[in-house]
Amino acid sequence: MMSTVSGRVAVVTGSNKGIGYFIALQLGLSNLFEHVLLACRDESRAADAVASLQAQLPNKVKVSSASLTLGNTESHRAFAKQMEESFGKVDVLVNNAGFAFKGSDSTPFKEQCTPTLDINFRGTVDLTNRLLPLIEKGTDPRVVNVASMAGRLAQLSPELQSKFSSNDLTMAELESLVDQFETAVHDGTQKDKGWGSSNYGISKLAVIAATKVWAREYANKGTVSINCCCPGYCKTDMTSAKGVRDPADGAKNAVIPATMENPPTGQFFENFKVGQW
Ligand SMILES: NC(=O)c1ccc[n+]([C@@H]2O[C@H](COP(=O)([O-])OP(=O)(O)OC[C@H]3O[C@@H](n4cnc5c(N)ncnc54)[C@H](OP(=O)(O)O)[C@@H]3O)[C@@H](O)[C@H]2O)c1
């Protein structure tokens, strides 16, 4: 049975630990939400995070979790259905869940490509597209995509840079460019073709490009603000705790565009302000 709750709902993916946990905490403390939903694949860690966050937040903010495996379209579908049935809308979506192979991982570079793109880029695009109809029903609705400075345009040849940064780029063209990168990696020709040498970097570069595509689409519709960010190099499991920034500070780079008054759209936030791609 579908019901639309009255208070604002924030959904944070990958929020059982790391930067996402602190994004959820800070959104809960912002006084702007009555529901904070942790979208997590590990149910046990999600339950621990719900209890820990609920203990730190005012009683009027309800924390809960739902199952989500980013990169699994059936899981995206079930998650979107659950959000529709539980809340009837989503006011803010923070796409924080992300994955990087460790430098020490022995999986060959070619075999790291598809899973990295499937989770970080294709998963984020498919999940967001499924949730956007619910986000459009939100109050002051926003999407924040946690990308990375690893997604800098400068890693590409000038020709590829102009394709990714074109103001005419469509989502279908962006997906095709990412497919071309994947093919080049499988052929071993990615460096010759101007792609640089990071699967993770291209996955995050494509998330930044997708942010700008959605922002253009929704600028015409006039409602949803869609931005992205780099949290900075943070001490989390992803970096084996080698980062230089506390994850609570890194989280602010997502929380600022999710909560600020009169947010811009289509921008890349880093170091707590709008930065350059
Ligand atoms: N740490 C940094 O220095 C840094 C810098 C730039 C950008 N980022 C980005 O910041 C975001 C958070 O990273 P973090 O450093 O906090 O990493 P983390 O501690 O490894 O946390 C990653 C979170 O994403 C979840 N996740 C990963 N793959 C998933 C999947 N397929 N489905 C559902 N959930 C998934 C993890 O869930 P499980 O517990 O189930 O694994 C975990 O909750 C990522 O997007 C990352 O790329 C981090």
Ligand as a Chemical Component Dictionary entry (heavy atoms), coordinates in Angstrom:
data_LIG
# 
_chem_comp.id                   LIG 
_chem_comp.type                 NON-POLYMER 
_chem_comp.pdbx_formal_charge   0 
_chem_comp.three_letter_code    LIG 
# 
loop_
_chem_comp_atom.comp_id 
_chem_comp_atom.atom_id 
_chem_comp_atom.alt_atom_id 
_chem_comp_atom.type_symbol 
_chem_comp_atom.charge 
_chem_comp_atom.model_Cartn_x 
_chem_comp_atom.model_Cartn_y 
_chem_comp_atom.model_Cartn_z 
_chem_comp_atom.pdbx_ordinal 
LIG N1  N1  N 0  37.949 7.610  1.015  1  
LIG C1  C1  C 0  38.391 8.470  0.113  2  
LIG O1  O1  O 0  39.507 9.013  0.222  3  
LIG C2  C2  C 0  37.532 8.833  -1.068 4  
LIG C3  C3  C 0  38.009 9.809  -1.948 5  
LIG C4  C4  C 0  37.206 10.167 -3.038 6  
LIG C5  C5  C 0  35.971 9.583  -3.209 7  
LIG N2  N2  N 1  35.541 8.629  -2.336 8  
LIG C6  C6  C 0  34.220 8.057  -2.557 9  
LIG O2  O2  O 0  33.466 8.210  -1.370 10 
LIG C7  C7  C 0  32.466 7.174  -1.290 11 
LIG C8  C8  C 0  32.534 6.504  0.078  12 
LIG O3  O3  O 0  33.806 5.890  0.190  13 
LIG P1  P1  P 0  34.470 5.489  1.582  14 
LIG O4  O4  O 0  35.851 5.995  1.549  15 
LIG O5  O5  O -1 33.580 5.824  2.707  16 
LIG O6  O6  O 0  34.563 3.914  1.359  17 
LIG P2  P2  P 0  34.193 2.659  2.297  18 
LIG O7  O7  O 0  34.532 2.933  3.711  19 
LIG O8  O8  O 0  34.795 1.515  1.581  20 
LIG O9  O9  O 0  32.610 2.616  2.196  21 
LIG C9  C9  C 0  31.993 2.346  0.980  22 
LIG C10 C10 C 0  30.524 2.126  1.223  23 
LIG O10 O10 O 0  29.932 1.813  -0.043 24 
LIG C11 C11 C 0  29.290 0.550  0.093  25 
LIG N3  N3  N 0  29.331 -0.185 -1.165 26 
LIG C12 C12 C 0  30.398 -0.478 -1.928 27 
LIG N4  N4  N 0  30.013 -1.177 -3.005 28 
LIG C13 C13 C 0  28.676 -1.346 -2.889 29 
LIG C14 C14 C 0  27.690 -1.994 -3.666 30 
LIG N5  N5  N 0  28.000 -2.627 -4.814 31 
LIG N6  N6  N 0  26.403 -1.969 -3.246 32 
LIG C15 C15 C 0  26.068 -1.337 -2.107 33 
LIG N7  N7  N 0  26.949 -0.713 -1.324 34 
LIG C16 C16 C 0  28.234 -0.720 -1.710 35 
LIG C17 C17 C 0  30.038 -0.191 1.179  36 
LIG O11 O11 O 0  29.224 -1.219 1.677  37 
LIG P3  P3  P 0  29.802 -2.594 2.295  38 
LIG O12 O12 O 0  30.020 -2.330 3.755  39 
LIG O13 O13 O 0  28.725 -3.570 2.015  40 
LIG O14 O14 O 0  31.084 -2.874 1.573  41 
LIG C18 C18 C 0  30.273 0.946  2.154  42 
LIG O15 O15 O 0  29.119 1.202  2.906  43 
LIG C19 C19 C 0  32.762 6.234  -2.465 44 
LIG O16 O16 O 0  31.908 6.538  -3.543 45 
LIG C20 C20 C 0  34.196 6.575  -2.832 46 
LIG O17 O17 O 0  34.487 6.261  -4.178 47 
LIG C21 C21 C 0  36.287 8.244  -1.269 48 
# 
loop_
_chem_comp_bond.comp_id 
_chem_comp_bond.atom_id_1 
_chem_comp_bond.atom_id_2 
_chem_comp_bond.value_order 
_chem_comp_bond.pdbx_ordinal 
LIG N1  C1  SING 1  
LIG C1  O1  DOUB 2  
LIG C1  C2  SING 3  
LIG C2  C3  SING 4  
LIG C2  C21 DOUB 5  
LIG C3  C4  DOUB 6  
LIG C4  C5  SING 7  
LIG C5  N2  DOUB 8  
LIG N2  C6  SING 9  
LIG N2  C21 SING 10 
LIG C6  O2  SING 11 
LIG C6  C20 SING 12 
LIG O2  C7  SING 13 
LIG C7  C8  SING 14 
LIG C7  C19 SING 15 
LIG C8  O3  SING 16 
LIG O3  P1  SING 17 
LIG P1  O4  DOUB 18 
LIG P1  O5  SING 19 
LIG P1  O6  SING 20 
LIG O6  P2  SING 21 
LIG P2  O7  DOUB 22 
LIG P2  O8  SING 23 
LIG P2  O9  SING 24 
LIG O9  C9  SING 25 
LIG C9  C10 SING 26 
LIG C10 O10 SING 27 
LIG C10 C18 SING 28 
LIG O10 C11 SING 29 
LIG C11 N3  SING 30 
LIG C11 C17 SING 31 
LIG N3  C12 SING 32 
LIG N3  C16 SING 33 
LIG C12 N4  DOUB 34 
LIG N4  C13 SING 35 
LIG C13 C14 SING 36 
LIG C13 C16 DOUB 37 
LIG C14 N5  SING 38 
LIG C14 N6  DOUB 39 
LIG N6  C15 SING 40 
LIG C15 N7  DOUB 41 
LIG N7  C16 SING 42 
LIG C17 O11 SING 43 
LIG C17 C18 SING 44 
LIG O11 P3  SING 45 
LIG P3  O12 DOUB 46 
LIG P3  O13 SING 47 
LIG P3  O14 SING 48 
LIG C18 O15 SING 49 
LIG C19 O16 SING 50 
LIG C19 C20 SING 51 
LIG C20 O17 SING 52 
# 
